[in-house]
Amino acid sequence: VKAKPPQKEATLQIIEAVATKSPKSIGHVLVTLAMPVAELTCDIKKEVKEAAISTMTAICNCTGNRDLEPFLPFVVKAAQSIDSTHVCVEKL
């Protein structure tokens, strides 16, 4: 079943809200959420893409590992394209 853009956007907004209010809860399911959210950062619809980038940023902040914080913007950028992935690897 394919979700329509408004459904994708609403789902991303809910995930982001939970990440903001309960980061530990998202931290426990981060591995499960990361890939689907990362895939939506490449969505054709601008609204979905923007919501996915915002959500990816929010869930990445739920790792519970302060040592990773300086690298999180690069991880979010890496999710957006393969070219960005190479830059991220160099930064890490």
MOPAC internal coordinates of N, CA, C and O (Angstrom, degrees):
PM7 1SCF
backbone

  N    0.0000 0     0.00 0     0.00 0    0    0    0
  C    1.4543 1     0.00 0     0.00 0    1    0    0
  C    1.5239 1   108.07 1     0.00 0    2    1    0
  O    1.2310 1   121.46 1   -54.09 1    3    2    1
  N    1.2988 1   114.81 1   125.91 1    3    2    1
  C    1.4514 1   120.40 1  -179.75 1    5    3    2
  C    1.5200 1   109.47 1   -94.26 1    6    5    3
  O    1.2310 1   120.80 1   -49.18 1    7    6    5
  N    1.3106 1   116.08 1   130.82 1    7    6    5
  C    1.4589 1   120.52 1   178.33 1    9    7    6
  C    1.5207 1   110.10 1   -82.71 1   10    9    7
  O    1.2310 1   121.58 1   -33.33 1   11   10    9
  N    1.2961 1   114.58 1   146.67 1   11   10    9
  C    1.4688 1   120.15 1   176.18 1   13   11   10
  C    1.5232 1   108.33 1   -81.84 1   14   13   11
  O    1.2310 1   119.86 1   -23.89 1   15   14   13
  N    1.3290 1   117.87 1   156.11 1   15   14   13
  C    1.4655 1   120.95 1  -177.72 1   17   15   14
  C    1.5477 1   114.75 1   -50.82 1   18   17   15
  O    1.2310 1   118.85 1   137.02 1   19   18   17
  N    1.3393 1   119.80 1   -42.98 1   19   18   17
  C    1.4713 1   117.84 1   178.68 1   21   19   18
  C    1.5337 1   112.97 1   -63.07 1   22   21   19
  O    1.2310 1   120.48 1   146.72 1   23   22   21
  N    1.3296 1   116.69 1   -33.28 1   23   22   21
  C    1.4596 1   120.21 1   177.32 1   25   23   22
  C    1.5268 1   111.02 1   -67.80 1   26   25   23
  O    1.2310 1   121.07 1   136.90 1   27   26   25
  N    1.3170 1   115.55 1   -43.10 1   27   26   25
  C    1.4692 1   120.24 1   177.99 1   29   27   26
  C    1.5188 1   110.32 1   -60.80 1   30   29   27
  O    1.2310 1   120.97 1   133.25 1   31   30   29
  N    1.3186 1   115.75 1   -46.75 1   31   30   29
  C    1.4629 1   120.76 1  -178.05 1   33   31   30
  C    1.5316 1   111.03 1   -62.66 1   34   33   31
  O    1.2310 1   120.40 1   136.01 1   35   34   33
  N    1.3247 1   116.84 1   -43.99 1   35   34   33
  C    1.4693 1   120.72 1   179.69 1   37   35   34
  C    1.5289 1   111.11 1   -64.02 1   38   37   35
  O    1.2310 1   120.36 1   138.74 1   39   38   37
  N    1.3168 1   116.91 1   -41.26 1   39   38   37
  C    1.4654 1   120.94 1   178.97 1   41   39   38
  C    1.5233 1   110.78 1   -62.93 1   42   41   39
  O    1.2310 1   120.84 1   136.46 1   43   42   41
  N    1.3136 1   115.99 1   -43.54 1   43   42   41
  C    1.4662 1   120.21 1   178.17 1   45   43   42
  C    1.5259 1   111.30 1   -62.62 1   46   45   43
  O    1.2310 1   120.52 1   140.31 1   47   46   45
  N    1.3213 1   116.61 1   -39.69 1   47   46   45
  C    1.4668 1   120.27 1   179.04 1   49   47   46
  C    1.5241 1   111.44 1   -65.13 1   50   49   47
  O    1.2310 1   120.23 1   142.77 1   51   50   49
  N    1.3227 1   117.17 1   -37.23 1   51   50   49
  C    1.4692 1   120.99 1   177.56 1   53   51   50
  C    1.5282 1   109.98 1   -66.06 1   54   53   51
  O    1.2310 1   120.64 1   133.97 1   55   54   53
  N    1.3182 1   116.39 1   -46.03 1   55   54   53
  C    1.4811 1   119.99 1   178.98 1   57   55   54
  C    1.5227 1   110.20 1   -59.78 1   58   57   55
  O    1.2310 1   120.62 1   136.60 1   59   58   57
  N    1.3284 1   116.42 1   -43.40 1   59   58   57
  C    1.4615 1   120.19 1   179.50 1   61   59   58
  C    1.5247 1   111.46 1   -62.77 1   62   61   59
  O    1.2310 1   120.46 1   139.53 1   63   62   61
  N    1.3260 1   116.72 1   -40.47 1   63   62   61
  C    1.4698 1   120.55 1   179.04 1   65   63   62
  C    1.5306 1   110.86 1   -63.63 1   66   65   63
  O    1.2310 1   120.38 1   138.02 1   67   66   65
  N    1.3166 1   116.89 1   -41.98 1   67   66   65
  C    1.4672 1   120.70 1   178.36 1   69   67   66
  C    1.5321 1   109.45 1   -65.73 1   70   69   67
  O    1.2310 1   120.25 1   139.40 1   71   70   69
  N    1.3231 1   117.13 1   -40.60 1   71   70   69
  C    1.4673 1   120.99 1   179.31 1   73   71   70
  C    1.5249 1   111.07 1   -61.11 1   74   73   71
  O    1.2310 1   120.72 1   142.98 1   75   74   73
  N    1.3094 1   116.22 1   -37.02 1   75   74   73
  C    1.4624 1   120.69 1  -179.74 1   77   75   74
  C    1.5255 1   111.38 1   -72.33 1   78   77   75
  O    1.2310 1   120.77 1   138.33 1   79   78   77
  N    1.3226 1   116.13 1   -41.67 1   79   78   77
  C    1.4728 1   120.40 1  -175.96 1   81   79   78
  C    1.5178 1   113.73 1   -84.87 1   82   81   79
  O    1.2310 1   120.25 1   151.02 1   83   82   81
  N    1.3245 1   117.13 1   -28.98 1   83   82   81
  C    1.4601 1   120.38 1  -175.81 1   85   83   82
  C    1.5324 1   110.86 1  -142.23 1   86   85   83
  O    1.2310 1   120.70 1  -109.52 1   87   86   85
  N    1.3362 1   116.27 1    70.48 1   87   86   85
  C    1.4718 1   119.24 1  -175.92 1   89   87   86
  C    1.5242 1   114.64 1   -60.13 1   90   89   87
  O    1.2310 1   119.92 1   147.50 1   91   90   89
  N    1.3260 1   117.76 1   -32.50 1   91   90   89
  C    1.4671 1   119.25 1  -179.96 1   93   91   90
  C    1.5226 1   111.06 1   -65.20 1   94   93   91
  O    1.2310 1   120.65 1   142.14 1   95   94   93
  N    1.3184 1   116.36 1   -37.86 1   95   94   93
  C    1.4713 1   120.13 1   178.60 1   97   95   94
  C    1.5252 1   110.70 1   -62.90 1   98   97   95
  O    1.2310 1   120.52 1   136.07 1   99   98   97
  N    1.3160 1   116.61 1   -43.93 1   99   98   97
  C    1.4683 1   120.48 1   178.57 1  101   99   98
  C    1.5274 1   109.68 1   -68.15 1  102  101   99
  O    1.2310 1   120.31 1   143.49 1  103  102  101
  N    1.3170 1   117.02 1   -36.51 1  103  102  101
  C    1.4605 1   120.69 1   178.42 1  105  103  102
  C    1.5181 1   112.79 1   -56.31 1  106  105  103
  O    1.2310 1   120.52 1   145.22 1  107  106  105
  N    1.3368 1   116.61 1   -34.78 1  107  106  105
  C    1.4638 1   120.99 1   179.64 1  109  107  106
  C    1.5287 1   112.81 1   -70.85 1  110  109  107
  O    1.2310 1   120.10 1   155.41 1  111  110  109
  N    1.3276 1   117.41 1   -24.59 1  111  110  109
  C    1.4669 1   120.67 1  -178.72 1  113  111  110
  C    1.5321 1   111.92 1  -116.13 1  114  113  111
  O    1.2310 1   120.93 1  -163.65 1  115  114  113
  N    1.3106 1   115.83 1    16.35 1  115  114  113
  C    1.4626 1   121.13 1  -176.83 1  117  115  114
  C    1.5287 1   112.52 1   -57.35 1  118  117  115
  O    1.2310 1   120.48 1   139.10 1  119  118  117
  N    1.3153 1   116.69 1   -40.90 1  119  118  117
  C    1.4635 1   120.75 1  -179.33 1  121  119  118
  C    1.5359 1   109.92 1   -62.82 1  122  121  119
  O    1.2310 1   120.39 1   142.56 1  123  122  121
  N    1.3094 1   116.86 1   -37.44 1  123  122  121
  C    1.4611 1   121.79 1  -179.93 1  125  123  122
  C    1.5245 1   111.72 1   -72.08 1  126  125  123
  O    1.2310 1   120.35 1   142.64 1  127  126  125
  N    1.3315 1   116.94 1   -37.36 1  127  126  125
  C    1.4647 1   121.60 1  -176.10 1  129  127  126
  C    1.5255 1   114.31 1   -82.62 1  130  129  127
  O    1.2310 1   120.40 1   149.11 1  131  130  129
  N    1.3032 1   116.85 1   -30.89 1  131  130  129
  C    1.4655 1   120.29 1  -170.20 1  133  131  130
  C    1.5254 1   113.73 1   -57.53 1  134  133  131
  O    1.2310 1   119.66 1   132.62 1  135  134  133
  N    1.3089 1   118.25 1   -47.38 1  135  134  133
  C    1.4621 1   120.07 1  -175.32 1  137  135  134
  C    1.5312 1   112.51 1   -67.96 1  138  137  135
  O    1.2310 1   118.91 1   131.00 1  139  138  137
  N    1.3320 1   119.69 1   -49.00 1  139  138  137
  C    1.4677 1   118.34 1   178.82 1  141  139  138
  C    1.5318 1   113.00 1   -60.67 1  142  141  139
  O    1.2310 1   120.37 1   141.23 1  143  142  141
  N    1.3280 1   116.89 1   -38.77 1  143  142  141
  C    1.4683 1   119.79 1   178.64 1  145  143  142
  C    1.5252 1   109.69 1   -68.22 1  146  145  143
  O    1.2310 1   120.41 1   138.04 1  147  146  145
  N    1.3217 1   116.82 1   -41.96 1  147  146  145
  C    1.4691 1   120.81 1   179.02 1  149  147  146
  C    1.5272 1   110.67 1   -60.37 1  150  149  147
  O    1.2310 1   120.11 1   139.95 1  151  150  149
  N    1.3251 1   117.39 1   -40.05 1  151  150  149
  C    1.4672 1   120.41 1   178.79 1  153  151  150
  C    1.5263 1   111.28 1   -61.98 1  154  153  151
  O    1.2310 1   120.50 1   144.23 1  155  154  153
  N    1.3288 1   116.66 1   -35.77 1  155  154  153
  C    1.4683 1   120.17 1  -179.07 1  157  155  154
  C    1.5307 1   112.38 1   -74.04 1  158  157  155
  O    1.2310 1   119.79 1   166.26 1  159  158  157
  N    1.3333 1   118.00 1   -13.74 1  159  158  157
  C    1.4662 1   119.26 1   176.26 1  161  159  158
  C    1.5278 1   111.09 1   -69.79 1  162  161  159
  O    1.2310 1   120.60 1   169.20 1  163  162  161
  N    1.3138 1   116.45 1   -10.80 1  163  162  161
  C    1.4704 1   121.71 1   177.78 1  165  163  162
  C    1.5280 1   111.72 1  -109.42 1  166  165  163
  O    1.2310 1   120.21 1  -165.58 1  167  166  165
  N    1.3141 1   117.20 1    14.42 1  167  166  165
  C    1.4562 1   121.41 1  -178.35 1  169  167  166
  C    1.5251 1   111.07 1   -62.70 1  170  169  167
  O    1.2310 1   120.95 1   -29.40 1  171  170  169
  N    1.3067 1   115.79 1   150.60 1  171  170  169
  C    1.4656 1   121.59 1  -179.37 1  173  171  170
  C    1.5272 1   111.59 1   -68.64 1  174  173  171
  O    1.2310 1   120.79 1   143.49 1  175  174  173
  N    1.3178 1   116.09 1   -36.51 1  175  174  173
  C    1.4678 1   120.58 1  -177.99 1  177  175  174
  C    1.5257 1   110.34 1   -77.24 1  178  177  175
  O    1.2310 1   121.10 1   -53.15 1  179  178  177
  N    1.3140 1   115.50 1   126.85 1  179  178  177
  C    1.4704 1   122.03 1  -176.41 1  181  179  178
  C    1.5277 1   111.62 1   -58.39 1  182  181  179
  O    1.2310 1   120.04 1   137.63 1  183  182  181
  N    1.3266 1   117.53 1   -42.37 1  183  182  181
  C    1.4600 1   121.48 1  -177.68 1  185  183  182
  C    1.5190 1   111.80 1   -63.66 1  186  185  183
  O    1.2310 1   120.88 1   138.79 1  187  186  185
  N    1.3271 1   115.92 1   -41.21 1  187  186  185
  C    1.4637 1   120.98 1   179.26 1  189  187  186
  C    1.5283 1   109.49 1   -67.43 1  190  189  187
  O    1.2310 1   120.66 1   135.87 1  191  190  189
  N    1.3117 1   116.35 1   -44.13 1  191  190  189
  C    1.4672 1   121.06 1  -179.82 1  193  191  190
  C    1.5275 1   110.71 1   -59.71 1  194  193  191
  O    1.2310 1   120.28 1   133.36 1  195  194  193
  N    1.3328 1   117.07 1   -46.64 1  195  194  193
  C    1.4677 1   121.06 1   179.80 1  197  195  194
  C    1.5239 1   111.43 1   -63.52 1  198  197  195
  O    1.2310 1   120.50 1   138.09 1  199  198  197
  N    1.3340 1   116.65 1   -41.91 1  199  198  197
  C    1.4690 1   120.45 1   178.41 1  201  199  198
  C    1.5229 1   110.39 1   -64.64 1  202  201  199
  O    1.2310 1   120.28 1   140.81 1  203  202  201
  N    1.3304 1   117.07 1   -39.19 1  203  202  201
  C    1.4668 1   121.21 1   179.79 1  205  203  202
  C    1.5247 1   111.63 1   -65.60 1  206  205  203
  O    1.2310 1   120.40 1   139.07 1  207  206  205
  N    1.3305 1   116.85 1   -40.93 1  207  206  205
  C    1.4690 1   120.12 1   178.80 1  209  207  206
  C    1.5298 1   109.89 1   -64.40 1  210  209  207
  O    1.2310 1   120.70 1   137.00 1  211  210  209
  N    1.3148 1   116.27 1   -43.00 1  211  210  209
  C    1.4602 1   120.74 1   178.69 1  213  211  210
  C    1.5315 1   110.92 1   -63.92 1  214  213  211
  O    1.2310 1   120.80 1   137.64 1  215  214  213
  N    1.3253 1   116.08 1   -42.36 1  215  214  213
  C    1.4700 1   120.69 1   179.27 1  217  215  214
  C    1.5205 1   110.80 1   -67.56 1  218  217  215
  O    1.2310 1   120.38 1   139.32 1  219  218  217
  N    1.3187 1   116.87 1   -40.68 1  219  218  217
  C    1.4705 1   120.70 1   178.95 1  221  219  218
  C    1.5255 1   110.04 1   -60.57 1  222  221  219
  O    1.2310 1   120.78 1   138.36 1  223  222  221
  N    1.3231 1   116.11 1   -41.64 1  223  222  221
  C    1.4663 1   120.76 1   177.13 1  225  223  222
  C    1.5217 1   110.13 1   -61.56 1  226  225  223
  O    1.2310 1   120.48 1   135.51 1  227  226  225
  N    1.3292 1   116.68 1   -44.49 1  227  226  225
  C    1.4688 1   121.00 1  -178.91 1  229  227  226
  C    1.5218 1   111.99 1   -64.77 1  230  229  227
  O    1.2310 1   120.13 1   135.79 1  231  230  229
  N    1.3380 1   117.37 1   -44.21 1  231  230  229
  C    1.4627 1   118.22 1  -177.44 1  233  231  230
  C    1.5254 1   111.73 1   -73.14 1  234  233  231
  O    1.2310 1   120.29 1   149.32 1  235  234  233
  N    1.3195 1   117.06 1   -30.68 1  235  234  233
  C    1.4711 1   119.39 1   176.99 1  237  235  234
  C    1.5269 1   111.23 1   -65.29 1  238  237  235
  O    1.2310 1   120.28 1   153.02 1  239  238  237
  N    1.2997 1   117.06 1   -26.98 1  239  238  237
  C    1.4638 1   120.78 1   177.82 1  241  239  238
  C    1.5225 1   112.34 1   -77.92 1  242  241  239
  O    1.2310 1   120.12 1  -177.23 1  243  242  241
  N    1.3121 1   117.38 1     2.77 1  243  242  241
  C    1.4660 1   122.21 1  -179.24 1  245  243  242
  C    1.5243 1   112.81 1  -102.31 1  246  245  243
  O    1.2310 1   120.13 1  -164.95 1  247  246  245
  N    1.3136 1   117.36 1    15.05 1  247  246  245
  C    1.4672 1   119.85 1  -177.23 1  249  247  246
  C    1.5205 1   112.47 1   -68.82 1  250  249  247
  O    1.2310 1   120.60 1   151.10 1  251  250  249
  N    1.3209 1   116.46 1   -28.90 1  251  250  249
  C    1.4546 1   120.09 1  -176.57 1  253  251  250
  C    1.5235 1   112.16 1    80.87 1  254  253  251
  O    1.2310 1   120.14 1  -174.10 1  255  254  253
  N    1.3072 1   117.33 1     5.90 1  255  254  253
  C    1.4586 1   122.43 1  -178.32 1  257  255  254
  C    1.5270 1   108.92 1  -115.98 1  258  257  255
  O    1.2310 1   120.69 1   -77.73 1  259  258  257
  N    1.3089 1   116.29 1   102.27 1  259  258  257
  C    1.4712 1   121.52 1  -177.41 1  261  259  258
  C    1.5365 1   111.94 1   -64.52 1  262  261  259
  O    1.2310 1   119.82 1   154.75 1  263  262  261
  N    1.3155 1   117.95 1   -25.25 1  263  262  261
  C    1.4681 1   120.80 1   179.29 1  265  263  262
  C    1.5293 1   111.96 1   -65.31 1  266  265  263
  O    1.2310 1   120.23 1   155.90 1  267  266  265
  N    1.3245 1   117.16 1   -24.10 1  267  266  265
  C    1.4593 1   120.95 1  -179.16 1  269  267  266
  C    1.5236 1   113.19 1   -84.33 1  270  269  267
  O    1.2310 1   119.85 1   162.51 1  271  270  269
  N    1.3153 1   117.89 1   -17.49 1  271  270  269
  C    1.4593 1   121.65 1  -173.84 1  273  271  270
  C    1.5294 1   115.12 1   -50.86 1  274  273  271
  O    1.2310 1   118.85 1   137.62 1  275  274  273
  N    1.3380 1   119.81 1   -42.38 1  275  274  273
  C    1.4731 1   118.37 1   179.93 1  277  275  274
  C    1.5321 1   113.20 1   -64.50 1  278  277  275
  O    1.2310 1   120.04 1   158.27 1  279  278  277
  N    1.3296 1   117.53 1   -21.73 1  279  278  277
  C    1.4569 1   121.59 1  -175.92 1  281  279  278
  C    1.5243 1   113.55 1   -96.33 1  282  281  279
  O    1.2310 1   119.84 1   168.47 1  283  282  281
  N    1.3264 1   117.91 1   -11.53 1  283  282  281
  C    1.4560 1   121.14 1  -175.04 1  285  283  282
  C    1.5270 1   114.34 1   -59.76 1  286  285  283
  O    1.2310 1   118.84 1   140.01 1  287  286  285
  N    1.3337 1   119.82 1   -39.99 1  287  286  285
  C    1.4707 1   117.71 1   176.54 1  289  287  286
  C    1.5286 1   113.05 1   -59.38 1  290  289  287
  O    1.2310 1   120.43 1   146.15 1  291  290  289
  N    1.3286 1   116.78 1   -33.85 1  291  290  289
  C    1.4597 1   120.67 1   178.52 1  293  291  290
  C    1.5291 1   110.86 1   -70.76 1  294  293  291
  O    1.2310 1   120.51 1   144.02 1  295  294  293
  N    1.3225 1   116.63 1   -35.98 1  295  294  293
  C    1.4658 1   120.96 1   178.11 1  297  295  294
  C    1.5259 1   109.79 1   -65.35 1  298  297  295
  O    1.2310 1   120.58 1   136.29 1  299  298  297
  N    1.3249 1   116.50 1   -43.71 1  299  298  297
  C    1.4637 1   120.97 1   178.66 1  301  299  298
  C    1.5239 1   110.04 1   -62.53 1  302  301  299
  O    1.2310 1   120.50 1   137.10 1  303  302  301
  N    1.3062 1   116.65 1   -42.90 1  303  302  301
  C    1.4699 1   120.80 1   179.14 1  305  303  302
  C    1.5333 1   110.51 1   -65.65 1  306  305  303
  O    1.2310 1   120.62 1   142.42 1  307  306  305
  N    1.3194 1   116.42 1   -37.58 1  307  306  305
  C    1.4634 1   120.72 1  -179.65 1  309  307  306
  C    1.5238 1   111.59 1   -63.22 1  310  309  307
  O    1.2310 1   120.54 1   148.43 1  311  310  309
  N    1.3121 1   116.57 1   -31.57 1  311  310  309
  C    1.4648 1   120.36 1  -179.90 1  313  311  310
  C    1.5239 1   111.85 1   -67.60 1  314  313  311
  O    1.2310 1   120.47 1   160.68 1  315  314  313
  N    1.3203 1   116.70 1   -19.32 1  315  314  313
  C    1.4570 1   120.85 1  -173.89 1  317  315  314
  C    1.5278 1   114.23 1   -82.81 1  318  317  315
  O    1.2310 1   119.30 1   155.25 1  319  318  317
  N    1.3241 1   118.94 1   -24.75 1  319  318  317
  C    1.4627 1   120.48 1   177.74 1  321  319  318
  C    1.5188 1   110.74 1  -166.22 1  322  321  319
  O    1.2310 1   121.05 1   -21.94 1  323  322  321
  N    1.3050 1   115.59 1   158.06 1  323  322  321
  C    1.4660 1   121.07 1  -179.82 1  325  323  322
  C    1.5289 1   111.22 1   -65.59 1  326  325  323
  O    1.2310 1   119.98 1   146.36 1  327  326  325
  N    1.3273 1   117.65 1   -33.64 1  327  326  325
  C    1.4628 1   120.26 1   178.29 1  329  327  326
  C    1.5337 1   110.39 1   -63.86 1  330  329  327
  O    1.2310 1   120.92 1   140.32 1  331  330  329
  N    1.3196 1   115.84 1   -39.68 1  331  330  329
  C    1.4671 1   120.18 1   178.49 1  333  331  330
  C    1.5178 1   111.44 1   -68.13 1  334  333  331
  O    1.2310 1   120.65 1   151.81 1  335  334  333
  N    1.3219 1   116.36 1   -28.19 1  335  334  333
  C    1.4740 1   120.68 1  -179.95 1  337  335  334
  C    1.5261 1   109.64 1   -62.73 1  338  337  335
  O    1.2310 1   120.22 1   137.96 1  339  338  337
  N    1.3199 1   117.19 1   -42.04 1  339  338  337
  C    1.4654 1   120.55 1  -179.63 1  341  339  338
  C    1.5379 1   110.52 1   -63.31 1  342  341  339
  O    1.2310 1   120.32 1   139.30 1  343  342  341
  N    1.3078 1   116.99 1   -40.70 1  343  342  341
  C    1.4613 1   121.32 1   177.90 1  345  343  342
  C    1.5220 1   110.23 1   -63.80 1  346  345  343
  O    1.2310 1   120.80 1   138.43 1  347  346  345
  N    1.3395 1   116.07 1   -41.57 1  347  346  345
  C    1.4603 1   120.98 1   179.56 1  349  347  346
  C    1.5216 1   111.02 1   -61.14 1  350  349  347
  O    1.2310 1   120.57 1   135.66 1  351  350  349
  N    1.3101 1   116.52 1   -44.34 1  351  350  349
  C    1.4670 1   120.82 1  -179.53 1  353  351  350
  C    1.5188 1   110.23 1   -60.80 1  354  353  351
  O    1.2310 1   120.37 1   140.10 1  355  354  353
  N    1.3184 1   116.90 1   -39.90 1  355  354  353
  C    1.4640 1   120.35 1   178.40 1  357  355  354
  C    1.5281 1   111.33 1   -65.47 1  358  357  355
  O    1.2310 1   120.39 1   141.56 1  359  358  357
  N    1.3450 1   116.86 1   -38.44 1  359  358  357
  C    1.4696 1   120.65 1   179.95 1  361  359  358
  C    1.5259 1   111.23 1   -67.28 1  362  361  359
  O    1.2310 1   120.95 1   143.40 1  363  362  361
  N    1.3422 1   115.79 1   -36.60 1  363  362  361
  C    1.4641 1   119.64 1  -179.75 1  365  363  362
  C    1.5099 1   110.42 1   -71.49 1  366  365  363
  O    1.2310 1   120.10 1   180.00 1  367  366  365

